[in-house]
Amino acid sequence: MQAYRIKTNRHQNIFIFLSRTQPKKKKIMTMSAECTWFALLPIALLLQTAFSSLDFPTGARFAVHLPLIYQPGFTERTTVLEAAGERQPRFAAAVSVEAGTRGYYLCSLVVLLGNVTVWSSDQPIQEFAAGRLCQVELAEDGQLRLTDGAGVAGWWSATAGLGAKTLHLDSRTGNLVLLDDKKHTVWQSFDKPTDKLLQGQWLRLPSYFTVSLTKFSPAFYSVELDGDRIAAYLYFGQGRYSYWELIPSHNRTMAFVGMSESGLTMFDRGRRPVAQISPALKKAEPVRFLALGHDGNLGLYFFDGPNNKFRASYKALAFCELPLACGVHGVCSASGSCTDFSARGVEPAQSGTLVCNATANNSSVAHDMVEVRGVTTVLKAASPLANVTVQQCVDLCLRSCSCAAALYVEDNNGIVTAGSGVCSHYELTAGVREVIGGSDDSPGYRYWVKVLKGRNCREDEEDYSATNAVLTKILIIFGTVDVLGLLLFAGLSVYYFFRPHKRAIDKHVTGEGEGAGHGRGAEEQDGTTNIGG
């Protein structure tokens, strides 16, 4: 095993390791140090481009030493495999290093088309943090892996024991392939897309590809391809929110998708096309790839030769349809501009300040719910609540630890009954836009945000907790009055029942004592019988 070191323009040490059989001993002439250097220079240059071809053999390792002192913002890409020829842009495989957090560097194996990364071993949920060394190697057992040089592997191809002998880069498609000794495919990058699909790439459904909002953000976008639809999602916290979808007509089922220069085509099990995403112009330049951008938009891109850059020939979403067009504190207007929630007299509570409210009527709770009129959101919750009232929808959000906003749709195409609707809860106030053709009093959508108590500055806005508290007090007062009224009625009833009866008894007793003789005399004169006389 021999190692060759090459200095890059960033003063980083790159080591190439190659297994070589020892040649037979021959008599050689001794040379001075200067002569030795000039004699080895062509060999060093040859070794520097030894892998600037399309193959990386078993037993080879390519290592990049990182700066001894952590440098924030540091980035480096060093080519491992590169397609030959004059065609521009060309594909290349490289080791990519960039400064991460906590003093580490993120290490990944990437495929480039020009200066655009079209595939990466680095995933939003699987990142490899290296300390001092980033090394790619194809082990003798056929495992392709990234290590830190100390035995810690941060990524691997899971091909140990499958007979992989060579890592090959397809110069036409950009597919990175592990081949066995019979040139059969053992593993390929086309089966593990990141945020782009390339010409010639086929996927069996279901499949998906993702992209992070930012390099260090836990939230990410995902395009998920299933048999009945293709949909784009925003993952944030524990929530998954859809914001775009494509459903084939006549409920046809998809089994494969394939990329060509005309766009992305969906096929059924018989390889018959059922749907397509294609450029807006019929005579557009050939499509080089489909990409999921860091803004969550899905687009088709072609190469603009005169300007030497990629341009979009198709975008799935307009600006206000993007999930984070105006961030988490803005509203996208019909004109395509952003205004802050504060311009509407509302200041949403930060997600880190959300707490659990025991009851909506408790005076000690930290939050209120405030309605932002005339707006909706492009995000669709995974499991909305149906047949609930607006009070129930808002109260449930107020009591939830993670709910930051709620959307209440009063009319769901006549499916729901009067006085009820569909309620969706959100962990962030994102994707908010004005209702097209609506007004502040538009009855279709009612969007509520959670705010800290005392932070709402709209005098005409309805304070849900305050209103609820007032209603509760009114109910208590009227309930007390009702109880007192019932008690008064019961008392009067008892009084009037017993008081006349007592008068009748007293009168009867008085009559017997004072006029007994007169009564008897009268009765005798009338001829009536006097019993007991």
C-alpha positions in Angstrom: 0.0 0.0 0.0 1.4 3.4 -1.0 0.1 6.8 -0.1 0.6 10.0 -2.2 0.0 13.4 -0.8 -1.2 16.4 -2.9 -1.4 20.0 -1.7 -4.6 21.9 -2.8 -4.9 25.6 -3.2 -6.5 25.7 0.3 -3.3 24.2 1.8 -5.2 21.0 2.6 -3.6 17.6 2.5 -5.2 15.1 0.1 -4.1 11.5 0.4 -4.6 8.9 -2.4 -4.0 5.3 -1.3 -3.5 2.6 -3.9 -2.7 -1.1 -3.5 0.3 -2.0 -5.7 2.2 -5.2 -6.1 5.9 -4.8 -5.4 8.0 -4.9 -8.6 11.0 -7.2 -9.0 14.2 -5.8 -7.6 16.4 -4.2 -10.3 19.6 -2.3 -10.2 18.9 1.4 -10.3 21.1 4.5 -10.3 21.1 6.9 -7.3 19.9 10.4 -7.9 20.1 13.7 -6.0 17.1 15.1 -4.2 16.5 17.6 -6.9 16.6 15.0 -9.6 14.4 12.7 -7.6 11.7 15.5 -7.3 11.7 16.3 -11.0 11.5 12.6 -11.8 8.5 12.0 -9.5 6.7 15.2 -10.5 5.0 13.6 -13.5 4.1 10.6 -11.4 2.5 12.9 -8.8 0.5 14.7 -11.4 -0.6 11.4 -12.8 -1.7 10.2 -9.4 -3.6 13.5 -8.7 -5.8 12.7 -11.7 -5.7 9.0 -11.2 -9.3 8.9 -10.3 -10.3 11.8 -12.6 -11.8 9.1 -14.8 -14.9 7.1 -14.3 -13.8 4.2 -12.1 -12.7 3.9 -8.5 -11.3 0.3 -7.8 -11.7 -1.9 -4.7 -9.1 -1.1 -2.0 -8.8 2.5 -3.0 -9.2 5.3 -0.5 -9.4 9.0 -1.0 -8.9 11.2 2.1 -9.1 14.9 2.7 -7.5 16.3 5.9 -9.5 19.1 7.5 -8.1 22.3 9.1 -6.5 21.7 12.5 -8.4 24.8 13.8 -12.1 24.9 13.2 -13.0 27.5 10.6 -16.7 28.6 10.5 -18.0 28.9 6.9 -15.3 26.5 5.6 -16.3 24.6 2.4 -14.3 22.3 0.1 -15.0 20.0 -2.8 -12.4 17.7 -4.1 -13.0 15.6 -7.3 -12.8 11.8 -7.0 -14.2 10.8 -10.4 -14.8 13.0 -13.4 -16.3 12.5 -16.9 -13.9 13.1 -19.7 -14.7 15.1 -22.9 -15.5 18.6 -23.8 -19.2 18.5 -23.1 -20.3 21.1 -20.7 -21.5 20.9 -18.0 -19.8 17.5 -17.1 -20.6 15.1 -14.3 -18.2 14.5 -11.5 -18.1 12.7 -8.1 -16.4 14.5 -5.3 -15.8 14.6 -1.5 -17.6 17.6 -0.1 -16.7 19.1 3.3 -18.3 22.1 5.0 -18.2 23.6 8.4 -21.1 22.4 10.6 -21.8 23.3 14.2 -20.0 22.5 17.5 -16.6 22.4 15.9 -17.3 19.6 13.4 -17.3 19.4 9.6 -20.1 17.8 7.6 -18.6 15.2 5.2 -20.4 13.7 2.2 -20.0 12.1 -1.2 -21.7 14.1 -3.9 -22.3 14.0 -7.7 -22.0 17.3 -9.5 -23.3 18.5 -12.8 -21.1 21.5 -13.4 -21.3 23.4 -10.0 -24.7 22.0 -9.0 -25.0 19.1 -6.6 -27.4 16.6 -8.1 -26.9 13.8 -5.6 -25.5 13.5 -2.1 -24.9 10.9 0.5 -25.9 13.5 3.0 -29.6 13.4 4.0 -31.7 15.8 6.2 -32.1 13.1 8.7 -28.6 11.5 8.3 -25.5 13.8 8.4 -22.0 12.7 9.0 -19.9 15.0 11.3 -16.2 14.4 10.9 -13.4 15.8 13.1 -10.1 15.9 11.3 -10.4 13.6 8.3 -13.1 12.9 5.6 -12.3 9.7 3.7 -14.2 7.8 1.0 -13.1 4.2 0.5 -14.2 1.1 -1.4 -13.4 -1.8 1.0 -12.3 -5.2 -0.1 -15.7 -6.6 0.9 -17.4 -4.3 -1.5 -18.7 -1.7 1.0 -18.5 1.9 -0.2 -18.3 4.1 2.9 -17.3 7.5 4.3 -15.2 7.4 7.5 -13.3 9.8 9.7 -10.1 7.8 9.3 -10.4 6.4 12.9 -12.8 3.6 12.1 -16.0 5.6 12.5 -18.2 5.2 9.4 -20.8 8.0 8.9 -22.3 6.6 5.7 -22.1 3.3 3.8 -23.7 1.7 0.7 -24.8 -1.6 2.5 -23.1 -3.7 -0.2 -20.7 -5.7 1.9 -20.5 -9.2 0.6 -22.4 -8.5 -2.7 -19.3 -8.6 -4.9 -18.8 -4.9 -5.7 -15.5 -4.4 -7.4 -15.6 -0.9 -8.9 -17.3 2.4 -8.3 -18.3 3.8 -11.7 -19.7 7.2 -12.8 -21.9 7.2 -15.8 -20.8 10.2 -17.8 -24.1 10.4 -19.7 -26.6 10.3 -16.9 -24.6 11.0 -13.7 -25.5 7.7 -12.1 -23.0 6.6 -9.5 -22.8 2.8 -9.7 -21.1 -0.1 -7.9 -20.4 -2.9 -10.3 -19.3 -6.5 -9.8 -16.7 -8.3 -11.9 -19.3 -9.0 -14.5 -20.3 -5.4 -14.8 -23.7 -6.0 -13.1 -25.1 -3.2 -10.9 -24.9 -3.9 -7.2 -25.8 -0.4 -6.0 -26.7 2.9 -7.7 -27.3 6.5 -6.6 -30.4 6.6 -8.9 -32.2 4.4 -6.4 -31.5 6.9 -3.5 -32.4 10.3 -4.9 -31.8 13.4 -2.7 -33.4 16.6 -4.0 -33.1 16.0 -7.8 -34.1 13.6 -10.5 -31.8 13.3 -13.6 -32.4 12.4 -17.2 -32.6 8.6 -17.5 -33.5 8.1 -13.9 -36.4 5.7 -13.2 -38.0 5.1 -9.8 -40.3 2.3 -8.7 -43.1 3.6 -6.5 -43.5 4.4 -3.7 -40.5 6.6 -3.4 -39.5 10.1 -2.1 -36.8 12.8 -2.1 -36.2 15.6 0.3 -34.4 18.9 0.9 -33.7 20.9 4.1 -35.0 24.4 4.5 -31.4 25.3 5.5 -28.4 23.2 6.2 -28.9 23.1 9.9 -32.7 23.3 10.1 -34.7 20.3 11.5 -37.6 21.2 9.2 -37.5 19.9 5.6 -39.5 19.5 2.5 -40.4 16.1 0.9 -41.8 15.1 -2.4 -43.5 11.7 -2.0 -44.5 9.6 -5.0 -47.2 7.1 -4.3 -49.5 5.0 -6.5 -52.4 7.4 -6.4 -50.7 10.8 -6.2 -47.5 12.9 -6.1 -47.5 15.4 -3.2 -45.1 17.9 -1.6 -45.0 18.2 2.2 -43.5 20.4 4.8 -42.2 18.5 7.9 -42.0 20.6 11.0 -41.9 19.3 14.6 -44.3 16.5 14.8 -46.5 17.8 11.9 -46.6 17.0 8.2 -48.4 19.5 6.0 -49.1 19.1 2.3 -49.1 22.1 0.0 -49.0 20.7 -3.6 -50.2 17.5 -5.2 -50.7 15.9 -8.6 -53.4 13.2 -9.1 -53.8 11.3 -12.4 -57.1 11.7 -14.1 -59.7 8.9 -13.9 -58.1 7.6 -10.7 -55.4 5.8 -12.6 -52.7 4.1 -10.6 -49.0 4.9 -11.0 -46.2 2.3 -10.7 -43.1 4.1 -12.1 -41.8 7.5 -12.8 -39.1 8.4 -15.4 -37.1 11.5 -16.2 -36.4 12.4 -19.8 -35.5 15.6 -21.7 -39.2 16.4 -21.9 -39.9 16.2 -18.2 -41.1 13.8 -15.6 -43.6 11.1 -16.8 -45.7 8.8 -14.6 -46.4 5.3 -15.8 -48.8 2.5 -14.8 -47.7 -1.2 -14.4 -47.9 -1.7 -18.2 -45.4 1.3 -18.7 -48.2 3.3 -20.2 -48.0 7.1 -19.4 -50.8 8.4 -17.1 -49.5 11.9 -16.2 -46.6 14.2 -16.9 -44.8 17.3 -15.6 -43.4 19.2 -18.6 -42.1 22.7 -19.4 -44.6 25.4 -20.1 -43.2 26.0 -23.6 -43.5 23.2 -26.1 -40.2 24.1 -27.8 -38.2 24.5 -24.6 -34.6 23.4 -24.2 -34.0 19.8 -23.1 -34.6 19.3 -19.4 -31.5 18.3 -17.4 -33.1 17.6 -14.1 -36.2 18.1 -11.8 -35.4 19.7 -8.5 -37.0 20.3 -5.1 -35.7 23.7 -4.1 -35.0 25.0 -0.6 -38.1 27.1 -0.9 -40.2 24.0 -1.4 -41.0 24.6 -5.0 -40.7 21.9 -7.6 -39.1 22.8 -11.0 -37.7 21.6 -14.2 -34.3 23.0 -15.3 -32.4 23.3 -18.5 -28.8 24.5 -19.2 -28.4 28.0 -20.6 -25.2 27.7 -22.5 -24.6 31.4 -23.4 -25.0 32.4 -19.7 -23.4 29.2 -18.4 -26.1 28.4 -15.8 -29.2 26.5 -15.2 -32.6 28.1 -15.6 -36.1 26.9 -14.8 -38.5 26.0 -17.6 -41.3 25.0 -15.2 -42.3 25.9 -11.6 -45.1 24.1 -9.9 -46.0 27.0 -7.5 -46.4 30.7 -7.7 -44.8 32.9 -5.0 -47.8 33.1 -2.7 -48.4 29.4 -3.0 -45.1 28.6 -1.4 -45.3 27.3 2.2 -42.8 29.9 3.5 -43.2 32.6 1.0 -43.4 35.3 3.7 -41.8 33.3 6.5 -43.7 32.5 9.8 -44.6 36.1 10.6 -45.9 37.4 7.3 -49.0 37.3 5.0 -48.7 37.1 1.3 -51.0 39.6 -0.4 -52.8 39.2 -3.7 -50.2 41.4 -5.4 -47.4 39.0 -4.3 -45.9 41.2 -1.6 -45.4 40.3 2.1 -46.8 42.2 5.1 -46.1 41.4 8.7 -48.8 40.1 11.1 -48.1 43.2 13.1 -49.6 45.4 10.3 -52.9 43.6 11.0 -52.5 44.2 14.8 -51.4 40.7 15.6 -48.2 39.3 17.0 -48.1 35.5 17.0 -46.5 33.8 19.9 -43.1 32.2 19.3 -43.2 28.4 19.0 -40.7 28.2 21.9 -43.1 30.1 24.2 -46.2 27.9 23.7 -47.5 26.3 26.9 -50.4 24.1 27.8 -53.5 26.0 28.9 -55.6 23.9 31.3 -58.8 25.7 30.2 -59.6 28.4 27.8 -61.4 30.4 30.6 -58.7 30.3 33.2 -57.5 33.8 33.9 -54.0 32.6 34.6 -53.3 31.2 31.1 -50.5 32.7 29.1 -52.2 32.9 25.7 -55.2 34.1 23.8 -56.6 33.2 20.4 -57.0 36.1 17.9 -58.6 35.9 14.4 -56.8 37.3 11.4 -59.6 38.1 9.0 -59.6 37.6 5.2 -56.7 35.2 5.2 -56.1 31.4 4.9 -53.0 29.1 4.6 -51.7 27.0 1.8 -50.8 24.2 4.3 -53.1 21.3 4.7 -53.0 19.4 8.0 -52.8 15.6 7.8 -55.8 14.9 10.1 -58.3 17.8 10.2 -61.2 17.6 12.6 -64.6 17.5 11.0 -68.1 18.6 12.2 -66.8 20.9 14.9 -67.9 24.5 15.8 -65.5 27.4 15.6 -65.5 27.7 19.4 -64.4 24.0 19.7 -61.7 24.4 17.0 -60.2 27.5 18.7 -60.5 26.2 22.2 -58.7 22.9 21.3 -55.8 24.9 19.8 -55.7 27.2 22.9 -55.4 24.1 25.2 -52.8 22.4 23.0 -49.1 22.6 23.9 -47.9 22.6 20.2 -50.7 24.4 18.4 -49.7 27.9 17.1 -52.6 28.5 14.7 -55.9 27.1 13.6 -57.9 27.2 10.3 -61.6 26.8 10.4 -63.4 26.2 7.1 -67.1 26.9 7.5 -68.3 25.4 4.2 -66.8 22.2 2.9 -68.8 21.9 -0.4 -72.0 21.3 1.6 -70.7 18.1 3.2 -70.8 19.5 6.8 -74.0 20.5 8.6 -75.0 24.0 9.4 -73.1 25.5 12.4 -70.1 23.2 12.0 -67.0 23.0 9.8 -63.6 21.5 9.4 -60.8 22.5 11.8 -57.0 22.2 11.1 -54.3 22.9 13.7 -50.7 24.0 12.9 -47.5 24.1 14.8 -46.3 27.2 12.9 -47.9 30.3 11.3 -46.7 29.6 7.8 -48.1 29.7 4.3 -50.6 32.5 5.2 -52.0 34.4 2.2 -55.0 36.6 1.5 -58.2 34.9 0.4 -58.5 35.5 -3.3 -61.7 37.3 -4.1 -62.5 37.5 -0.4 -62.7 40.3 2.2 -62.3 40.8 5.9 -65.8 39.4 6.4 -65.3 36.4 4.0 -67.3 33.5 5.6 -65.4 30.6 4.0 -62.2 30.7 6.0 -61.4 31.8 9.6 -57.7 31.8 10.5 -56.8 32.1 14.2 -53.3 32.6 15.8 -52.2 32.1 19.3 -50.8 35.2 20.9 -49.3 36.1 24.3 -51.9 37.7 26.5 -51.9 41.5 26.2 -49.9 41.5 22.9 -53.0 42.0 20.6 -53.3 45.6 19.6 -56.4 45.4 17.4 -59.3 47.2 19.1 -61.9 45.7 16.8 -60.5 42.1 16.9 -62.4 39.5 18.8 -60.5 38.2 21.9 -61.7 34.6 22.2 -60.6 34.0 25.8 -62.0 37.4 26.9 -65.3 36.8 25.1 -65.5 33.4 26.5 -64.9 34.7 30.0 -67.6 37.4 29.6 -70.1 34.8 28.3 -69.2 32.6 31.3 -69.9 35.4 33.7 -73.2 36.2 32.0 -74.2 32.6 32.2 -73.3 32.5 35.9 -75.3 35.6 36.6 -78.4 34.4 34.7 -78.0 31.0 36.2 -78.0 32.5 39.7 -81.0 34.7 38.9 -82.8 31.6 37.6 -82.1 29.7 40.8 -83.3 32.6 43.0 -86.4 32.9 40.9 -87.2 29.2 41.3 -86.6 29.4 45.0 -88.9 32.5 45.3 -91.6 30.8 43.2 -91.4 27.7 45.4 -91.6 29.8 48.6 -94.6 31.8 47.3 -96.3 28.5 46.3 -95.9 27.1 49.7 -97.1 30.3 51.3 -100.2 30.6 49.3 -101.0 26.9 49.7 -100.9 26.9 53.5 -102.2 30.5 54.3 -105.8 30.2 52.9 -106.2 26.8 54.4 -105.3 28.1 57.8 -107.9 30.9 57.4 -110.6 28.5 56.5 -109.9 26.4 59.6 -109.9 29.4 61.9 -113.2 30.6 60.5 -114.8 27.2 60.9 -113.8 27.0 64.5 -115.0 30.5 65.3 -118.4 29.8 63.7 -119.0 26.7 65.8 -118.3 28.5 69.1 -120.3 31.7 68.6 -123.4 30.6 66.7 -124.1 27.0 67.7 -127.5 27.7 69.4 -128.7 29.8 66.5 -127.8 27.1 64.2 -129.6 24.4 66.0 -132.7 26.5 66.4 -132.9 27.1 62.8 -132.3 23.6 61.9 -135.1 22.4 64.3 -137.6 24.9 62.9 -136.8 23.7 59.4 -137.5 20.1 60.4 -134.0 18.9 59.9 -132.7 16.1 62.0 -130.3 17.2 64.8 -127.9 14.3 65.5 -126.6 14.1 69.0 -129.3 16.4 70.5 
